[in-house]
């Protein structure tokens, strides 16, 4: 179970990264660097956690928070506020991606708990 959960966490994180890059290229609204920095934070965090499930869960949680804060920054920007439904669309867009990162974190957490149960059972 823990290996499946870990793989699902990786799959959701990769999907989130791919969709972020794709939508950033399609939109081309000048905010792309911030979205690329979120992906960079996920990659740096994964390496810092040595790709272990507990560290990956914390990393994905941090990336989700980063995504929401970036969305809040975009939603409150004067340029966004001047467009119709701009703040709402910005928060919905970033909220969707934050949910993907949180889903990845949940899978990594499940993998971590599965590893802990397996280790406790053996010991």
C-alpha angles and dihedrals in degrees: 000000000000093000091051091048091049092050091048090051091052091046093052092046091050090046090050091050093047093048091047092053093043096049092044091054092045095048098040092184099148096259095093097108091064092053091048089051089056090055089046090053090053091051095046091047092050091053092045090052090049086234091286115152098241093050092043090053091052091045094052090047089053091048090051090053089048090051092052093047091049089049090052090051091051093045093053096044114115092236092055093044091056094057121081110261089354098135093044093049091047092052093045091049094049092040089057091053092044088055090053090052090047090050089053090049090051091053092049090048090052089050090050092050090048090052091049092051092048092049092047090049092052095045 
